[in-house]
Amino acid sequence: MHPRRFARVRPTGCVSSVVKLQLEPKAPLIECRLVDYSAGGACLEFSKPVQLPERFEMFHGNTRKRCRRVWSKGVRVGVSF
C-alpha cells in the first residue's frame, strides 16, 4: 500500500483535544477526541464505535470544517476536509 498523505500530520500531543461534530442540521453536537490532523483531514476517536454519515461538520475552537468520512476502524474515524 502506498502512502496517500500530501500534508504534514500534526499529532495533538498528550493532552486530548476535544472537538464537536454536528451530524445533521439542528441536531445536537456530539464530542470526540482529535487524535491528529493535517491540512487535508483528521483522525477522530470516540469512546465507543459510532456510525457517522458520509458528510458532517466539525467544530474545533472557533474553526468549522466540513468533513467527509474516509475510513473507520473500531473507535477511530478518518475524515477529509
C-alpha positions as CSV (number, residue, x, y, z in Angstrom):
1,M,0.0,0.0,0.0
2,H,1.4,3.4,-0.9
3,P,1.1,6.4,1.4
4,R,-1.6,8.9,0.2
5,R,-0.8,11.8,2.6
6,F,0.2,15.0,0.9
7,A,0.3,17.2,4.0
8,R,2.2,17.0,7.3
9,V,0.3,15.3,10.1
10,R,0.3,17.1,13.4
11,P,-0.3,14.9,16.5
12,T,-2.3,16.7,19.1
13,G,0.1,15.7,21.8
14,C,-0.5,14.2,25.2
15,V,-3.4,16.5,26.1
16,S,-6.6,15.4,24.5
17,S,-8.1,17.9,22.1
18,V,-11.9,17.6,22.1
19,V,-13.9,18.5,19.0
20,K,-17.6,18.7,18.4
21,L,-19.5,17.2,15.5
22,Q,-22.8,18.2,14.0
23,L,-24.1,15.2,12.1
24,E,-27.3,16.9,10.8
25,P,-28.6,20.4,10.7
26,K,-30.2,21.4,14.1
27,A,-29.0,18.0,15.6
28,P,-27.3,18.1,19.0
29,L,-23.5,18.2,18.9
30,I,-21.5,15.1,19.8
31,E,-18.0,15.2,21.3
32,C,-14.9,13.1,20.3
33,R,-11.2,13.3,20.6
34,L,-9.0,14.7,17.9
35,V,-6.0,12.3,17.5
36,D,-4.2,14.1,14.7
37,Y,-4.9,16.5,11.9
38,S,-3.4,17.9,8.7
39,A,-4.4,20.5,6.2
40,G,-6.4,17.8,4.3
41,G,-8.0,15.8,7.1
42,A,-8.0,14.4,10.7
43,C,-8.3,11.3,12.8
44,L,-11.1,11.3,15.4
45,E,-11.5,8.9,18.3
46,F,-14.8,8.1,20.1
47,S,-15.5,6.4,23.4
48,K,-17.3,3.6,21.5
49,P,-17.8,2.7,17.8
50,V,-20.1,5.1,16.0
51,Q,-21.8,5.1,12.7
52,L,-21.2,8.5,11.1
53,P,-22.9,9.9,8.0
54,E,-20.7,10.4,4.9
55,R,-20.7,14.2,5.4
56,F,-20.9,16.3,8.6
57,E,-19.4,19.4,10.2
58,M,-16.6,19.5,12.8
59,F,-16.1,22.4,15.3
60,H,-12.6,22.9,16.9
61,G,-12.3,26.1,18.8
62,N,-13.6,28.9,16.5
63,T,-13.0,26.8,13.4
64,R,-15.7,25.0,11.5
65,K,-14.7,22.3,8.9
66,R,-16.9,20.4,6.5
67,C,-15.8,16.8,6.7
68,R,-16.2,13.7,4.6
69,R,-15.8,10.3,6.3
70,V,-13.0,8.4,4.6
71,W,-12.3,5.3,6.8
72,S,-13.5,3.8,10.0
73,K,-11.7,1.2,12.2
74,G,-13.1,0.5,15.7
75,V,-13.4,3.7,17.7
76,R,-11.3,5.7,15.2
77,V,-12.6,7.5,12.1
78,G,-10.6,9.3,9.4
79,V,-12.0,12.3,7.7
80,S,-11.0,14.6,4.9
81,F,-11.7,18.4,4.7
